[in-house]
């Protein structure tokens, strides 16, 4: 007869320590069978050398090796989650499935379907808060409505944190003896799931005291590369948000701390307003008559607009899967306002390329750039991509690194005149929103 087990389902929490759901599972009555599913619904949309898939695969193999030293492993599957669970519950006597909350629209639907299947089989389904400090409706206005402006949200967040938050770290090491003892659980290679190893690597994160202390002073200068590179690691959960917040507080750095709060702000916006993935938060902005010129979009994607900071950013993105945050604002604004191309086009391209792609932040920031989102600047504020160079890359270090032909006759002419594009944008936006 099959042994009774609890399953812990790893998703965007790819670490063994300080993982709330995993910790709770290890404290249950039954041995814990760790499981991960390469979701074919998601993978089918990606290129075969997607760096994020390589990253997830390599992290899982490290976790698997670590667990094998404890006599256990991770069962790794590929397919639709509902089909995988049907298979697993036919092979094991599953008592409960434990996992951590996910807040994206697709994930919510997927989890509802899994819960329905498990309930029919009288199997428990339990999920825990892990990837954020505060979630859903934990930070809301006094009347219960969600915040749609960052600053009051951030102030309430900090107030609640100082009053209520206990800095608990969920250490799991002492409880790994409660794992299901089988070191030969199903595994897969990258080839098995139809992928190949990417040439692009996700960099290690840097949250040393020096990086955190100098963050405010250096973060706006793309040539300095002074950011933490935490994005992908928070996205896939290879680090714990609790440990990162603890570091920010230990260094008494409000700006670094507030960047982590921005992430939670956008997550709760997506939770409360899932329609913003497709629709403008400010409804009237869906009346904008976008030009959506395919040829200009292609030049933007390739970094051949004739605007050096825009081009450097896009080339950095295409080559490395990363783009400096200051430059992201400039390229997004340029696409929406100078070229009058729908923000959804840009959002989809970033989704394809960014190693730290996070649906809530990407949609939130693209809508911000287009003027259509929460807490966005008024539409008539339009970044000048040339004066941005004077402010943030005046020695052209960043531009010269990514645009080899800059200042030669091979560099493309500007695809649009800034002044004319600005006037055109103002007219089109005014017509739509007035």
C-alpha positions in Angstrom: 0.0 0.0 0.0 1.3 3.5 -0.9 2.6 5.6 1.9 0.5 8.6 3.0 2.2 11.8 2.0 1.6 15.6 2.0 2.8 17.3 -1.2 4.6 20.6 -1.1 4.2 22.3 -4.5 7.1 24.6 -5.3 6.2 27.5 -7.7 7.7 31.0 -7.4 9.5 30.1 -4.2 12.5 28.2 -5.3 14.4 27.9 -2.0 14.4 25.5 0.8 14.9 27.9 3.7 12.5 30.7 4.9 9.8 29.3 2.7 6.5 29.6 4.6 4.5 26.9 2.9 7.4 24.4 2.9 7.9 25.1 6.6 4.2 24.5 7.4 4.3 21.3 5.3 7.3 20.0 7.2 5.3 20.5 10.5 2.4 18.4 9.3 1.5 14.8 10.2 2.8 13.1 7.0 6.1 12.9 5.2 6.5 15.7 2.6 6.9 15.0 -1.1 8.4 18.1 -2.8 7.1 18.7 -6.3 7.6 21.1 -9.2 5.7 21.4 -12.5 7.1 22.9 -15.7 3.7 24.3 -16.7 3.3 23.6 -20.5 0.6 26.4 -20.6 3.3 28.9 -19.8 6.3 27.2 -21.5 4.5 27.0 -24.9 4.6 30.8 -25.1 8.4 31.1 -24.7 11.4 30.8 -27.0 13.4 27.6 -26.7 16.5 29.2 -25.2 14.6 31.3 -22.7 17.1 32.2 -19.9 14.4 32.1 -17.2 13.7 28.4 -18.0 17.4 27.6 -17.8 17.6 29.5 -14.5 14.6 27.6 -13.0 16.0 24.3 -14.2 19.4 24.9 -12.7 18.0 26.1 -9.4 15.8 23.0 -9.1 18.7 20.7 -9.8 20.7 22.4 -6.9 17.7 22.0 -4.6 17.3 18.4 -5.7 20.9 17.6 -4.9 20.6 19.3 -1.5 17.5 17.2 -0.7 19.1 14.0 -1.9 21.7 14.5 0.8 18.8 14.2 3.2 17.5 11.1 1.5 14.7 12.9 -0.4 14.4 14.8 -3.7 12.0 16.9 -5.8 9.6 15.2 -8.2 9.8 17.3 -11.4 7.0 17.0 -14.0 6.1 18.7 -17.3 2.6 19.3 -18.5 -0.7 21.0 -17.5 -0.8 21.2 -13.7 -4.3 19.6 -13.5 -3.0 16.5 -15.5 0.1 16.2 -13.4 -2.0 16.2 -10.2 -4.3 13.6 -11.6 -1.2 11.4 -12.2 0.4 12.1 -8.8 -2.7 11.4 -6.8 -3.2 8.1 -8.6 0.4 7.0 -7.6 0.6 8.3 -4.1 -1.8 8.4 -1.1 -1.9 12.2 -1.0 -3.5 13.7 2.2 -2.9 17.4 1.6 -1.3 19.7 -1.0 0.5 22.7 0.4 1.8 25.6 -1.5 2.2 29.4 -1.4 -0.2 32.1 -2.7 0.2 33.3 -6.2 -1.7 36.5 -7.2 -1.7 36.6 -11.0 -5.0 36.0 -12.9 -3.8 32.8 -14.6 -2.4 31.4 -11.3 -5.7 32.2 -9.5 -7.7 30.2 -12.1 -5.2 27.4 -12.1 -5.3 27.1 -8.3 -9.1 27.1 -8.3 -9.1 24.2 -10.7 -6.5 22.2 -8.7 -8.5 22.8 -5.5 -11.7 21.6 -7.1 -10.0 18.4 -8.2 -8.4 17.8 -4.8 -11.7 18.5 -2.9 -13.5 15.9 -5.1 -10.8 13.4 -4.0 -11.1 14.5 -0.3 -7.6 15.9 -0.4 -6.8 19.2 1.5 -5.4 22.2 -0.4 -3.7 24.8 1.8 -1.9 28.0 0.6 0.2 30.5 2.6 1.5 34.0 2.2 5.2 33.9 1.3 6.3 36.2 -1.5 5.2 39.5 0.1 5.1 41.0 3.6 1.5 42.3 3.1 -1.0 41.0 0.5 -4.5 41.4 -0.9 -6.5 43.6 1.4 -4.0 43.9 4.3 -3.0 47.5 3.3 -6.2 49.4 2.5 -7.8 52.7 3.2 -9.8 53.2 6.4 -13.0 52.6 4.4 -11.6 49.3 3.0 -11.0 50.5 -0.5 -7.6 49.7 -2.1 -5.0 52.4 -2.4 -4.3 53.6 -6.0 -1.6 56.1 -5.1 1.8 54.8 -3.9 2.8 57.4 -1.3 -0.2 56.9 1.1 0.0 53.1 0.5 3.7 53.2 1.4 3.1 55.2 4.6 0.3 52.8 5.7 2.5 49.9 4.8 5.3 51.2 7.0 2.9 52.1 9.8 1.5 48.5 9.8 4.9 47.0 9.6 6.2 48.9 12.6 3.1 48.1 14.7 2.4 44.5 13.8 5.1 42.8 11.9 7.2 40.2 13.7 10.5 39.5 12.0 10.0 35.7 11.8 12.4 33.7 9.6 11.0 30.3 8.8 14.1 28.1 9.2 13.5 24.7 7.7 16.8 22.9 8.2 15.9 21.1 11.5 12.8 19.7 9.9 14.1 18.2 6.7 13.9 14.7 8.3 10.2 15.0 7.8 10.6 14.6 4.0 9.4 11.7 2.0 12.4 9.3 1.9 13.1 8.6 -1.8 16.0 10.1 -3.6 15.0 8.9 -7.0 11.9 10.9 -7.7 11.1 11.8 -11.3 13.5 14.3 -13.0 13.7 15.9 -16.4 16.3 17.5 -18.5 15.9 20.8 -20.4 15.6 18.8 -23.6 12.8 16.7 -22.1 10.7 19.9 -21.8 11.7 21.1 -25.3 14.2 23.7 -24.2 18.0 24.3 -24.6 20.5 25.9 -22.3 20.4 29.7 -22.7 23.6 31.7 -23.3 22.2 34.5 -21.1 22.8 34.1 -17.4 20.9 35.6 -14.6 23.4 37.5 -12.4 23.8 36.9 -8.7 22.0 39.5 -6.6 24.1 42.1 -4.6 22.6 43.3 -1.3 25.8 44.0 0.5 25.7 46.9 3.0 27.7 49.0 0.5 25.2 48.5 -2.4 22.2 49.3 -0.1 23.9 52.4 1.4 24.9 53.8 -2.0 21.7 52.8 -3.7 20.0 56.2 -3.5 23.1 58.1 -4.7 24.0 55.9 -7.6 20.8 54.1 -8.8 19.8 56.6 -11.5 23.1 56.3 -13.5 23.0 53.4 -15.9 26.7 53.3 -16.5 27.4 52.6 -12.9 25.4 49.3 -12.7 24.8 50.0 -9.0 21.5 48.2 -8.6 21.0 45.0 -6.6 19.8 42.7 -9.5 17.3 41.3 -6.9 14.5 41.4 -9.5 14.7 37.9 -10.9 15.5 36.4 -7.5 12.4 37.9 -5.9 10.4 36.9 -9.0 11.3 33.2 -8.7 11.7 33.2 -5.0 15.4 32.2 -4.8 15.6 34.7 -2.0 13.1 35.5 0.7 11.4 38.9 0.9 11.6 38.7 4.7 15.4 38.4 4.7 15.7 41.3 2.1 13.4 43.6 4.1 15.5 42.7 7.2 18.7 43.8 5.4 17.1 47.1 4.2 16.0 47.9 7.7 19.4 46.9 9.2 21.1 49.4 6.9 18.4 52.0 7.7 18.0 52.7 4.0 14.5 54.1 3.3 14.9 54.3 -0.5 15.9 50.7 -0.9 13.1 49.7 1.4 10.6 51.7 -0.6 11.6 50.0 -3.8 10.6 46.7 -2.2 7.3 48.3 -1.1 6.6 49.4 -4.7 6.7 45.8 -5.7 3.9 45.0 -3.2 1.9 48.1 -4.3 1.8 46.8 -7.9 1.0 43.3 -6.7 -2.1 44.5 -4.7 -3.2 46.7 -7.7 -3.2 43.5 -9.9 -5.0 41.6 -7.2 -7.8 44.2 -6.9 -7.9 45.2 -10.5 -7.0 42.1 -12.6 -8.6 43.7 -15.7 -5.6 46.2 -15.9 -3.5 43.4 -17.6 -5.5 44.2 -20.7 -7.3 47.5 -20.1 -6.2 51.0 -19.0 -6.8 51.6 -15.3 -8.0 55.1 -16.3 -10.7 53.9 -18.7 -10.7 57.0 -20.9 -7.1 56.2 -22.0 -8.4 53.2 -23.9 -9.8 55.8 -26.3 -6.3 56.9 -27.5 -5.9 56.4 -31.2 -2.5 54.7 -31.3 -0.6 54.9 -34.5 0.9 51.4 -34.0 3.4 51.7 -36.8 4.9 48.2 -37.2 8.1 49.5 -38.9 8.8 52.0 -36.1 8.0 49.3 -33.5 10.6 47.1 -35.1 13.2 49.9 -34.9 12.4 50.5 -31.3 12.8 46.8 -30.5 16.2 46.7 -32.3 17.5 49.9 -30.7 17.6 51.8 -34.0 15.5 54.9 -33.3 18.3 57.4 -33.5 17.8 58.4 -29.9 21.0 57.1 -28.2 19.6 56.4 -24.7 16.6 54.6 -26.0 18.8 52.5 -28.4 21.3 51.7 -25.6 18.5 50.5 -23.4 16.9 48.3 -26.0 20.2 46.8 -27.0 21.1 46.0 -23.4 17.7 44.3 -23.0 18.1 42.2 -26.2 21.6 41.1 -25.3 21.4 40.6 -21.5 17.7 40.3 -20.6 18.2 43.3 -18.3 17.7 47.1 -18.6 18.5 49.7 -16.1 15.4 51.1 -14.3 15.9 54.7 -15.3 16.3 53.7 -18.9 13.2 51.5 -18.8 11.2 54.7 -18.0 12.8 56.5 -21.0 12.2 53.7 -23.6 8.7 53.1 -22.4 7.7 56.7 -22.6 9.3 57.0 -26.0 7.3 54.1 -27.4 4.0 55.3 -26.0 4.4 59.1 -26.4 6.9 59.7 -29.2 5.8 56.9 -31.4 2.2 56.6 -30.2 2.4 52.8 -30.0 0.1 51.0 -27.6 1.7 50.3 -24.2 0.5 46.7 -24.4 2.9 46.1 -27.3 5.8 47.3 -25.2 4.6 45.3 -22.2 4.5 42.1 -24.3 8.0 42.7 -25.6 9.4 43.3 -22.1 7.5 40.1 -21.0 9.4 38.2 -23.6 12.8 39.6 -22.9 13.1 40.6 -19.2 14.8 38.2 -16.8 13.0 39.9 -13.9 9.6 40.0 -15.7 6.9 40.3 -13.1 3.4 40.8 -14.5 2.2 43.2 -11.8 5.2 45.5 -12.0 5.5 45.4 -15.8 1.8 46.2 -16.4 2.0 48.8 -13.6 5.1 50.5 -15.0 4.0 50.4 -18.6 0.6 52.0 -17.7 2.5 54.6 -15.7 4.6 55.4 -18.7 1.5 55.7 -20.9 -0.2 57.9 -18.4 -3.1 55.4 -18.1 -2.3 53.7 -14.8 -2.5 54.3 -11.1 -0.5 57.2 -9.7 0.7 58.1 -13.2 2.2 61.5 -14.1 -0.2 63.8 -16.1 -0.1 62.8 -19.8 1.5 66.1 -20.8 4.7 65.2 -19.0 6.8 63.7 -21.7 10.4 62.6 -21.2 12.9 64.3 -23.4 15.3 61.4 -24.3 18.1 63.8 -25.0 18.0 65.8 -21.8 17.8 62.5 -19.9 21.3 61.8 -21.3 22.6 65.1 -19.9 21.2 64.2 -16.5 22.1 60.6 -16.2 24.8 59.7 -18.8 26.5 62.9 -19.7 29.9 61.2 -20.4 28.1 58.7 -22.8 29.6 55.8 -21.0 26.4 53.7 -21.0 25.5 54.7 -24.5 29.0 53.9 -25.9 28.9 50.5 -24.2 25.8 49.4 -26.0 25.7 51.5 -29.2 29.0 50.7 -31.0 28.3 53.0 -34.0 27.3 56.0 -31.8 28.8 59.2 -33.2 29.6 57.6 -36.6 27.8 58.0 -39.9 26.5 54.5 -39.4 24.3 55.5 -36.5 20.6 55.8 -37.7 18.9 59.1 -38.1 16.2 60.0 -35.6 12.9 58.3 -36.6 10.9 61.2 -35.3 11.6 64.8 -34.3 11.2 65.3 -30.5 9.3 68.5 -30.7 6.9 67.3 -33.4 6.3 64.0 -31.7 5.6 65.8 -28.4 3.0 68.1 -30.1 1.4 65.1 -31.9 1.2 63.2 -28.6 -0.4 66.1 -26.8 -3.1 66.5 -29.5 -3.9 62.7 -29.6 -4.0 62.3 -25.8 -6.1 65.5 -25.3 -8.6 64.4 -27.9 -8.9 61.0 -26.1 -9.1 62.0 -22.5 -10.9 65.4 -22.6 
